[in-house]
Amino acid sequence: MKTDFTPYYAVIFTSIQTEDTEGYAEMAEQMENLAKDQTGFISIDSARNAIGITVSYWESLEAIQQWKQHTDHLVAQQKGIKNWYAYYNVKICKVEREYSFEK
């Protein structure tokens, strides 16, 4: 992911799911689509195996805070705590520079 915004912010969400995953995939897709419409959203990367890792990228800390407080996102957070997650951790990092390689 190459951006024209440096510095920018990364929200790293790491999780371990419970055995109850009913409705999780649909909610994850809904939240990703909703995040894409938020002011300050840049992009998202996600992978799920035994541990799920989702990294979303934002232009500012204010944009991250607005996303955290979005009504639909608050509902998803509560469902996650109640049903889907045995554990999660969130890290917010400032990205000072980036580089990549592609063959």
N, C-alpha and C positions, 0 to 999 in steps of 0.2 A: 504494500500500500504506500504509494508515494503521494504526499500532500504538499500543498503550497502553504500550509499553516504550521510553522514552527516558531515558537513552541506551541504544543497542544497537549491535551490530557488524555490519558488512558485509564479506563475503569476496568480492572481485572477482577472478574467474578469467578471464583473457583468453588465447585460444589460436589457433594456426594449425595446421590438421590436415595430416597427410601425405596421400598419395593412398590409403593403405590405411585405409579406414573400415569394413571388415567387422566387424560386431559392436558398433560404436561406439554407434549409436542405442539398441540394446537395453541396453547397459551404462549409458548416460546416464540412461535411464528408470529402471533398477533403482536407481542411486545416488540419484536424486531421491526415489524412493519410500522408500528406506532412510533418507535424511536427514530426511524428514518425521516419522519415528518416533523421532528422537533427542531427548533432553532438551535444551531450550534452543533448538531450531529454531523460527524464526518463519515464514519464507517464502522463495521463490526466484523470480528472474526470469532468463530466458535468451533469447538470440538468436544465430543462427548464419548467417553469410554467408561472405565471405572470411576474416573474423575472427570467432571465437566469443567471446561474453561471457556469463558466468553470474555472477550476484550472488546469494549466499545470505545470509540475515539470521539473526543469532543473539543470544540474550540476554546471553551472556558470552564472554570469551576462553577460559574453561575448557570451555565447550560446543564451541567451535571446535576446541580441542585434542583433545577426546574424539572428535570426528568425524574429524579428520585421522588418528587412530590406530585407528579402527575397522577390524577385520580385513578385511571385504569392501571397504572403501574403499581400504585399502592395496593389495589385489590390483588394483583398478581403476586406481590411480595407476601401478603398475608396468606394466600393459598399455598405459596411455596413453603412458608414456615409451618403451616398446619399439615400439609399433605406430602409435599414432594421432596423436601430436603432433610437429610439426616445431619448435614453440616454445610455451611457455606462461609466464605471469607471474601471480603471486598477490599481491594487496594486501589487507591487513586494516585496515579503517578504523572509527573510532568515529563513530557517527551521533548528533549532539547534538540535532538537530531535523529535522523533515520537514514538508513541505506539498505539496499537490497541487491539481490542477484537473480537473474532469470536467464535460463538457457534457451 
